[in-house]
Amino acid sequence: MAAERAGIELHAFVVMSNHWHAVLTDPEARLPQFLQLLHRLVASCMNAFLGRTENFWSAEHASVIALESAEDVLDKIAYVITNPTAAGLVRSPEEWPGAITTRLGERHVATMPEVYFRRHGARLPERARIDCTVPPVLREQDAETIDRRLRILVARNVRQARSKVRASGRTFLGADGARTMSPWQRAATAEPLRRRRPTVAVSDPHDRKAALARLRAFRSMYRIALSRWRSGDRTARFPEGTYMMRVFHGACCDPAS
């Protein structure tokens, strides 16, 4: 529902125990709206289910990374699919009991939860279909070739994850173990503090340089436009991709090139 309202195209996703990953396209530059609505609905439902009232999500900003090439997109989709295995939870992505896509073009049907929404009279459909589409950067390529390349990447990630688990002397938790984990239990491994939060993911060095140059240009144009706006110039044009100034303040934006 959140994706439909914000015009988001979903390509792959996985819902983990305390976070989620997705590969998506934002053709209307409304990703913040999608994240806000999705996170609000999930937080309201889960807090009602768990009988809690505290913040459900971490206060830090969501990690949003632009993928530049077809290879980068495929690699990230494979990362999403194999995330439960890479985390040492299940031996194969198909075993994950949570919501997950395991191939391109999947369709999922979600049923409205009994908790929270029905009690509060939410005007939501009983069932909602989630259609995962092929990413635009891959649509001109042969479907069988793309599927084969994705299967190779997924198999590589699974193989590496299993090898890592064996080397550590541990075993996979398994689907039943994942289902019975306490929602109040904290992760045993601490997240590194002040780690880098990349904005773009590019495997090719030349493409990475070009992507970073575009990012710097966007930020420079945004700063200039914001300075003009603050000085009272309402004709200031913000670069394509601007969200807050466009949506909340009605600022003009350059069209997509």
Sine and cosine of phi, psi and omega as CSV:
sin_phi,cos_phi,sin_psi,cos_psi,sin_omega,cos_omega
0.00,0.00,-0.69,0.72,0.02,-1.00
-0.89,0.45,-0.66,0.75,0.01,-1.00
-0.90,0.43,-0.66,0.75,-0.01,-1.00
-0.90,0.43,-0.69,0.72,-0.02,-1.00
-0.91,0.41,-0.55,0.83,-0.05,-1.00
-0.99,-0.11,0.04,1.00,0.01,-1.00
0.94,0.34,0.48,0.88,-0.04,-1.00
-1.00,0.05,0.68,-0.73,0.11,-0.99
-0.98,-0.20,0.89,-0.45,0.02,-1.00
-1.00,0.01,0.67,-0.74,0.01,-1.00
-0.89,-0.45,-0.58,0.82,0.03,-1.00
-0.33,-0.94,0.53,-0.85,0.04,-1.00
-0.38,-0.93,0.37,-0.93,0.14,-0.99
-0.54,-0.84,0.70,-0.72,0.05,-1.00
-0.96,-0.27,0.93,-0.37,0.01,-1.00
-1.00,0.00,-0.10,-1.00,-0.07,-1.00
-0.91,0.40,-0.58,0.82,-0.06,-1.00
-0.69,-0.72,0.26,0.97,0.06,-1.00
-0.27,-0.96,0.04,-1.00,0.03,-1.00
-0.58,-0.82,0.36,-0.93,0.05,-1.00
-0.78,-0.63,0.52,-0.86,0.07,-1.00
-0.43,-0.90,0.50,-0.87,0.21,-0.98
-0.93,-0.36,0.82,-0.57,-0.11,-0.99
-0.53,-0.85,0.22,-0.97,0.09,-1.00
-0.86,-0.51,0.67,-0.74,-0.06,-1.00
-0.89,-0.45,0.96,0.27,-0.12,-0.99
-0.91,0.41,-0.39,0.92,-0.05,-1.00
-0.97,-0.24,0.16,0.99,0.00,-1.00
0.81,0.59,0.78,0.63,-0.01,-1.00
-0.78,-0.62,0.46,0.89,-0.01,-1.00
-0.83,0.56,-0.69,0.72,0.01,-1.00
-0.84,0.54,-0.60,0.80,0.04,-1.00
-0.90,0.44,-0.67,0.74,0.03,-1.00
-0.87,0.49,-0.75,0.67,-0.03,-1.00
-0.90,0.44,-0.67,0.74,-0.02,-1.00
-0.89,0.46,-0.71,0.70,-0.03,-1.00
-0.94,0.35,-0.71,0.70,0.00,-1.00
-0.87,0.49,-0.75,0.66,-0.04,-1.00
-0.91,0.41,-0.58,0.82,0.02,-1.00
-0.92,0.39,-0.70,0.72,-0.01,-1.00
-0.90,0.43,-0.70,0.71,0.00,-1.00
-0.90,0.43,-0.69,0.72,-0.01,-1.00
-0.89,0.46,-0.69,0.72,-0.01,-1.00
-0.89,0.46,-0.71,0.71,-0.03,-1.00
-0.92,0.40,-0.74,0.67,-0.06,-1.00
-0.94,0.35,-0.60,0.80,0.05,-1.00
-0.91,0.42,-0.62,0.78,0.05,-1.00
-0.92,0.40,-0.64,0.77,-0.01,-1.00
-0.91,0.40,-0.64,0.77,-0.06,-1.00
-1.00,0.00,-0.12,0.99,-0.01,-1.00
0.93,0.37,0.66,0.76,-0.01,-1.00
-0.78,-0.62,0.27,-0.96,-0.02,-1.00
-0.78,-0.63,0.01,1.00,-0.06,-1.00
-0.97,0.23,0.11,-0.99,0.08,-1.00
-0.85,0.53,0.72,-0.69,-0.02,-1.00
-1.00,0.02,-0.66,0.75,-0.04,-1.00
-0.99,-0.14,0.39,-0.92,0.10,-1.00
-0.89,0.47,0.51,-0.86,-0.05,-1.00
-0.97,0.23,-0.25,0.97,-0.04,-1.00
-0.96,0.27,0.32,-0.95,-0.03,-1.00
-0.91,0.41,0.51,-0.86,0.08,-1.00
-0.91,0.41,0.56,-0.83,0.04,-1.00
-0.99,0.12,0.91,-0.41,0.00,-1.00
-0.84,-0.54,0.86,-0.51,-0.09,-1.00
-0.82,-0.57,0.79,-0.62,0.05,-1.00
-0.99,0.15,0.73,-0.68,0.02,-1.00
-0.97,-0.26,0.79,-0.61,-0.19,-0.98
-1.00,-0.05,-0.62,0.79,-0.14,-0.99
-0.86,-0.52,0.20,-0.98,0.05,-1.00
-0.87,0.49,-0.64,0.77,0.01,-1.00
-0.90,0.43,-0.65,0.76,0.02,-1.00
-0.90,0.43,-0.64,0.77,0.01,-1.00
-0.91,0.41,-0.73,0.68,0.01,-1.00
-0.88,0.48,-0.68,0.74,-0.01,-1.00
-0.89,0.45,-0.64,0.77,0.00,-1.00
-0.95,0.32,-0.59,0.81,0.06,-1.00
-0.89,0.45,-0.67,0.74,0.06,-1.00
-0.89,0.46,-0.62,0.79,0.05,-1.00
-0.88,0.48,-0.70,0.71,0.00,-1.00
-0.89,0.46,-0.73,0.68,-0.04,-1.00
-0.87,0.49,-0.64,0.77,-0.11,-0.99
-0.99,-0.10,0.16,0.99,-0.04,-1.00
-0.86,0.52,-0.68,0.73,0.03,-1.00
-0.89,0.45,-0.53,0.85,0.04,-1.00
-0.97,0.25,-0.67,0.74,0.02,-1.00
-0.89,0.47,-0.47,0.88,0.02,-1.00
-0.99,0.13,0.02,1.00,0.03,-1.00
0.97,0.24,0.39,0.92,-0.07,-1.00
-1.00,-0.08,-0.75,0.67,0.01,-1.00
-0.72,-0.70,0.49,-0.87,-0.05,-1.00
-0.93,0.36,-0.51,0.86,-0.03,-1.00
-0.70,-0.71,0.55,-0.83,0.01,-1.00
-0.83,0.55,-0.57,0.82,-0.03,-1.00
-0.89,0.46,-0.35,0.94,-0.02,-1.00
-0.99,0.14,-0.22,0.98,-0.08,-1.00
-0.90,0.43,0.81,-0.58,-0.06,-1.00
-0.98,0.22,-0.21,0.98,0.02,-1.00
-1.00,0.08,0.03,-1.00,0.02,-1.00
-0.93,0.38,0.75,-0.66,-0.06,-1.00
-0.34,-0.94,0.54,-0.84,0.19,-0.98
-0.97,-0.24,0.65,-0.76,-0.01,-1.00
-0.88,-0.48,0.01,1.00,0.08,-1.00
-0.35,-0.94,0.20,-0.98,-0.01,-1.00
-0.96,0.28,0.52,-0.85,0.10,-1.00
0.97,0.25,0.33,0.95,-0.01,-1.00
-0.95,0.30,0.45,-0.89,0.12,-0.99
-0.86,-0.51,0.72,-0.69,0.02,-1.00
-0.83,-0.56,0.54,-0.84,0.09,-1.00
-0.89,-0.45,0.84,-0.54,-0.01,-1.00
-0.95,-0.31,0.68,-0.73,0.04,-1.00
-0.98,-0.19,0.66,-0.75,-0.01,-1.00
-0.87,0.49,0.79,-0.62,-0.01,-1.00
-0.88,0.48,0.52,-0.85,0.06,-1.00
-0.94,0.34,-0.48,0.88,-0.07,-1.00
-0.98,0.18,0.64,-0.77,0.16,-0.99
0.95,0.32,-0.88,0.48,-0.17,-0.99
-0.90,0.44,-0.74,0.68,-0.01,-1.00
-0.92,0.40,-0.64,0.77,-0.04,-1.00
-0.92,0.40,-0.53,0.85,-0.04,-1.00
-0.99,-0.13,0.17,0.99,0.09,-1.00
0.90,0.43,0.56,0.83,-0.01,-1.00
-0.91,0.41,0.67,-0.74,0.01,-1.00
-1.00,0.04,0.97,0.25,-0.01,-1.00
-0.85,-0.53,0.49,-0.87,0.05,-1.00
-0.93,0.38,0.48,-0.88,0.04,-1.00
-0.88,0.48,-0.62,0.79,0.02,-1.00
-0.72,-0.69,0.55,-0.83,0.04,-1.00
-0.72,-0.69,0.70,-0.72,0.00,-1.00
-0.99,-0.13,0.72,-0.69,0.04,-1.00
-0.94,-0.34,0.94,-0.35,0.01,-1.00
-0.98,-0.17,0.91,-0.40,0.05,-1.00
-1.00,0.02,0.85,-0.53,-0.07,-1.00
-0.99,-0.17,0.26,-0.97,0.10,-1.00
-0.97,0.26,0.73,-0.68,0.00,-1.00
-0.83,0.55,0.59,-0.80,-0.02,-1.00
-0.80,0.60,-0.61,0.79,-0.05,-1.00
-0.93,0.37,-0.23,0.97,-0.03,-1.00
-0.95,-0.32,-0.09,1.00,-0.17,-0.99
-0.94,0.34,-0.40,0.92,0.01,-1.00
-1.00,0.05,-0.07,1.00,0.00,-1.00
-1.00,-0.06,0.37,-0.93,0.00,-1.00
-0.89,0.45,0.77,-0.64,-0.08,-1.00
-0.87,0.48,-0.66,0.75,-0.02,-1.00
-0.91,0.42,-0.62,0.79,0.02,-1.00
-0.90,0.43,-0.68,0.73,0.01,-1.00
-0.89,0.46,-0.71,0.70,0.01,-1.00
-0.87,0.49,-0.66,0.75,-0.01,-1.00
-0.91,0.41,-0.70,0.72,0.01,-1.00
-0.89,0.45,-0.63,0.78,0.01,-1.00
-0.92,0.39,-0.65,0.76,0.02,-1.00
-0.88,0.47,-0.61,0.80,0.03,-1.00
-0.90,0.44,-0.69,0.72,0.00,-1.00
-0.92,0.40,-0.66,0.75,0.02,-1.00
-0.90,0.45,-0.70,0.71,0.01,-1.00
-0.88,0.47,-0.63,0.78,0.04,-1.00
-0.88,0.47,-0.74,0.68,-0.02,-1.00
-0.89,0.45,-0.66,0.75,0.01,-1.00
-0.91,0.43,-0.68,0.73,0.01,-1.00
-0.87,0.49,-0.71,0.71,0.01,-1.00
-0.91,0.42,-0.63,0.77,0.00,-1.00
-0.91,0.40,-0.68,0.74,0.01,-1.00
-0.91,0.42,-0.63,0.78,0.03,-1.00
-0.90,0.44,-0.64,0.77,0.00,-1.00
-0.91,0.41,-0.66,0.76,0.01,-1.00
-0.91,0.42,-0.69,0.73,0.03,-1.00
-0.88,0.48,-0.70,0.72,-0.04,-1.00
-0.90,0.44,-0.47,0.88,-0.02,-1.00
-0.99,0.11,-0.16,0.99,-0.02,-1.00
0.98,0.19,0.14,0.99,0.00,-1.00
-0.99,-0.11,0.01,-1.00,0.13,-0.99
-0.78,-0.63,0.32,-0.95,0.05,-1.00
-0.93,0.36,0.60,-0.80,-0.02,-1.00
-0.90,0.43,-0.63,0.78,-0.01,-1.00
1.00,0.01,0.35,-0.94,-0.05,-1.00
-0.88,0.47,-0.68,0.73,0.00,-1.00
-0.90,0.44,-0.65,0.76,0.03,-1.00
-0.90,0.43,-0.62,0.78,0.02,-1.00
-0.91,0.41,-0.62,0.79,-0.01,-1.00
-0.91,0.42,-0.55,0.83,-0.11,-0.99
-1.00,-0.08,0.07,1.00,0.04,-1.00
-0.91,0.42,0.62,-0.78,0.01,-1.00
-0.96,0.28,0.73,-0.68,0.05,-1.00
-0.93,0.37,-0.20,0.98,-0.01,-1.00
-1.00,-0.08,-0.09,1.00,-0.04,-1.00
-0.99,0.14,0.72,-0.70,0.02,-1.00
-1.00,0.00,0.47,-0.88,0.02,-1.00
-0.90,0.43,0.62,-0.79,-0.03,-1.00
-0.97,0.23,-0.46,0.89,-0.01,-1.00
-1.00,-0.07,0.79,-0.61,-0.03,-1.00
-0.99,0.14,0.61,-0.79,0.08,-1.00
-0.97,0.25,0.66,-0.75,0.03,-1.00
-0.91,0.42,0.67,-0.75,-0.01,-1.00
-0.99,0.16,0.55,-0.84,0.08,-1.00
0.81,0.59,0.63,0.78,0.05,-1.00
-0.97,0.24,0.34,-0.94,0.01,-1.00
-0.93,0.36,0.62,-0.79,0.05,-1.00
-0.87,-0.50,1.00,-0.03,-0.08,-1.00
-0.90,0.43,0.48,-0.88,0.04,-1.00
-0.98,-0.18,-0.49,0.87,0.04,-1.00
-0.77,-0.64,0.46,-0.89,0.07,-1.00
-0.81,-0.58,0.94,-0.34,-0.06,-1.00
-0.69,-0.72,0.83,-0.56,-0.02,-1.00
-0.99,0.13,-0.55,0.84,-0.02,-1.00
-0.99,0.15,0.81,-0.59,-0.05,-1.00
-0.85,0.52,-0.65,0.76,0.00,-1.00
-0.91,0.41,-0.70,0.71,0.02,-1.00
-0.91,0.41,-0.56,0.83,0.03,-1.00
-0.90,0.44,-0.68,0.73,0.01,-1.00
-0.88,0.47,-0.68,0.74,0.00,-1.00
-0.92,0.39,-0.65,0.76,0.00,-1.00
-0.90,0.43,-0.67,0.74,0.02,-1.00
-0.92,0.39,-0.56,0.83,0.05,-1.00
-0.91,0.41,-0.65,0.76,0.04,-1.00
-0.91,0.42,-0.62,0.79,0.02,-1.00
-0.91,0.43,-0.69,0.73,0.03,-1.00
-0.89,0.45,-0.63,0.78,0.01,-1.00
-0.90,0.43,-0.67,0.75,0.03,-1.00
-0.87,0.50,-0.75,0.66,-0.04,-1.00
-0.90,0.44,-0.60,0.80,0.02,-1.00
-0.91,0.40,-0.72,0.69,0.01,-1.00
-0.90,0.43,-0.59,0.81,0.01,-1.00
-0.91,0.42,-0.71,0.71,0.00,-1.00
-0.88,0.48,-0.66,0.75,0.00,-1.00
-0.90,0.43,-0.71,0.70,0.00,-1.00
-0.90,0.43,-0.64,0.77,-0.01,-1.00
-0.91,0.41,-0.61,0.79,0.03,-1.00
-0.90,0.45,-0.67,0.74,0.03,-1.00
-0.91,0.41,-0.65,0.76,0.00,-1.00
-0.89,0.46,-0.69,0.72,-0.02,-1.00
-0.92,0.40,-0.43,0.90,0.03,-1.00
-0.99,0.10,0.00,1.00,0.07,-1.00
0.97,-0.26,0.00,1.00,-0.02,-1.00
-1.00,0.09,0.98,-0.18,-0.03,-1.00
-0.99,0.11,0.05,1.00,0.10,-0.99
-1.00,-0.03,-0.03,1.00,0.00,-1.00
-0.86,0.52,0.74,-0.67,-0.02,-1.00
-0.96,-0.28,0.81,-0.59,0.02,-1.00
-1.00,0.00,0.43,-0.90,-0.03,-1.00
-0.92,0.38,0.45,-0.89,0.04,-1.00
-0.85,0.53,0.73,-0.68,-0.06,-1.00
0.96,-0.29,-0.18,0.98,0.05,-1.00
-0.90,0.43,0.66,-0.75,-0.02,-1.00
-0.92,-0.39,-0.91,0.42,-0.17,-0.99
-0.86,0.51,-0.75,0.66,-0.04,-1.00
-0.91,0.42,-0.55,0.83,0.00,-1.00
-0.96,0.29,-0.72,0.69,-0.12,-0.99
-0.99,0.17,-0.69,0.72,-0.13,-0.99
-1.00,-0.09,-0.33,0.94,-0.06,-1.00
-0.84,-0.54,-0.02,1.00,0.07,-1.00
0.93,0.36,0.41,0.91,0.01,-1.00
-0.95,0.32,0.49,-0.87,0.04,-1.00
-0.98,0.17,0.57,-0.82,0.02,-1.00
-0.79,-0.61,0.54,-0.84,0.08,-1.00
-0.92,0.40,0.61,-0.79,0.02,-1.00
-0.94,0.34,0.34,-0.94,0.05,-1.00
-0.89,0.45,0.68,-0.74,-0.01,-1.00
-0.99,0.11,0.00,0.00,0.00,0.00
